[in-house]
Amino acid sequence: MQARLLLEDGTLFTGTSFGAEGEKTGEVVFNTGITGYQEVLSDPSYCGQIVTMTYPLIGNYGISRDDFESIAPSIHGFVVRRYEPTPSNWRAQYNLGDLLKEYGIPGITDIDTRMLTRLIRHQGTMRGILTTSAKSVDELKEMMLATSIAELRNQVAQTSTHHVYSSPGSKERIVLVDFGAKSGILRELNKRDCDVVIVPHNTTADEIRRLHPDGIQLSNGPGDPKDVPYAAEMIAELLGEYPIFGICLGHQLFALACGADTEKLKFGHRGGNHPVKELESGRCYITSQNHGYTVNEASIAGTDLEVTHINNNDKTIEGLKHKKYPAFSVQYHPEAAPGPYDNSYLFDRFIEMIREHKRQNPQKPRQAKLMAAAKGEL
Ligand SMILES: NC(=O)CC[C@H](N)C(=O)O
């Protein structure tokens, strides 16, 4: 069956369908990972986006649910140069095309993904519509433009959990604020035996205090950080009270909470080999990334933030820490999945920060509050 991808600038790609029938609009972005397509398409940060893989052969190791980064993929389309329908992998349960069909995601193959990527690099990310229908180009363009910006701006609410739940452990209690969290973050906290409570994106500071956390983990998530201003307010309120570690969208929200600003990148960073320099040590780390927004460098001046990491390719901010409070964040993904695990030490750094904070504040805030409650002062 034929599939077509029409971009906002009028460019039309005609190829073969290998996913669901129908059409979907989304922001067209590219990922440069050689492997990791399962983690990419199940990463909630791609919610509403049509993802092109620059590596030309995709599908050869099939699909294994164990590699998912969320329960259900929320991408709007998948674009590959050459789709391989027959997996060669003992772990594969089914093939990539079947997965796309299962979740109603259109897929297109046999198109020039190099041309598409170069276009996005030159012109910046833009909207596109991926379809298997025979509709005219004018009709498709109208449909694409009719997709309201509001619809494309509501992704955090779509991907976050709606209920509080726990993943028990016997050590530090971490409240993980889920803006569309990848499973990898929870996996890393569980590996360290943390007692994790996962809360929805719109949880208030008071609701978090009531859970008596030792630390707060801010997850990744889709869309523009400015679409969830209430989250930045919650972070600003809890800053200094509990140690905080932000990842990707969590990093951007932490920056906004501290008075800095964010902006959109021309075509973003998505892949498993982005070089990041830690300024203190001068060391370069290879990182897993997926983001379209960044913290504006000039906006750091006048805040209590310090830049800790920069991207070696375009020098954008990749890490921040608070000068007074135990709080830090990174724009990249220390939980990897997909990509290198070189940065998982940041979770250990977070746990160490929590322990240090407790040593310095033996009574605060958890015990002090409990004692006050016991005395009837609260
Ligand atoms: N992975 C993420 O958390 C992405 C953050 C944000 N949605 C961005 O695109 O910049």
PDBQT file of the ligand as one rigid body, heavy atoms in Angstrom, charges set to zero:
ROOT
HETATM    1  N1  LIG A 401      12.926  14.247  26.534  1.00  0.00    +0.000 N 
HETATM    2  C1  LIG A 401      12.379  15.347  27.035  1.00  0.00    +0.000 C 
HETATM    3  O1  LIG A 401      12.055  15.438  28.218  1.00  0.00    +0.000 OA
HETATM    4  C2  LIG A 401      12.085  16.454  26.053  1.00  0.00    +0.000 C 
HETATM    5  C3  LIG A 401      11.810  17.777  26.688  1.00  0.00    +0.000 C 
HETATM    6  C4  LIG A 401      11.026  18.715  25.792  1.00  0.00    +0.000 C 
HETATM    7  N2  LIG A 401       9.769  18.144  25.422  1.00  0.00    +0.000 N 
HETATM    8  C5  LIG A 401      11.842  19.065  24.561  1.00  0.00    +0.000 C 
HETATM    9  O2  LIG A 401      11.539  18.642  23.489  1.00  0.00    +0.000 OA
HETATM   10  O3  LIG A 401      12.806  19.794  24.666  1.00  0.00    +0.000 OA
ENDROOT
TORSDOF 0
